[in-house]
């Protein structure tokens, strides 16, 4: 059963077995859901700002509330359904980061609080955090030497 394909035959085979992607619809879904999450964040920001809080406090509170919503809706399995529907549109905002921390923690909770929840909490988000910190240090060093 080991058949050698030419490049053209292999390309034709891959095209025949690959599902057709509805790229335009997926882009629209991602834009609408990601934009809606951001609009909710902006509404919270404006509401808190209208209450007379200083801008730094408003920014911190808005981020905290959005992270809470992301974690809460992940715990209710609502965020996962949103992710299946919207794809990257649900991952990009800050709520997607909360989802990437809470999902593995919930998945491994049966292994205990230390070896399960605590150890596996940053399985998905950990590399993002490490890469973010390393790249920001690198950019900081470059900025220091440029200016």
Buried (B, 14 or more C-beta within 10 A) or exposed (E): EEEEEEEEEEEEEEEEEEEEEEEEEBEEBBEEBBEBBBEBBEEBBEEBBEEEEEEEEBBEBBBEBBBEBBBBBBBEEEBBEBBEBBBBBBBBBBBBBBBBBBBBBBEBEEEEEEEBBEBBBBBBBBEEEEEEEEEEEEEEEEEEEEE
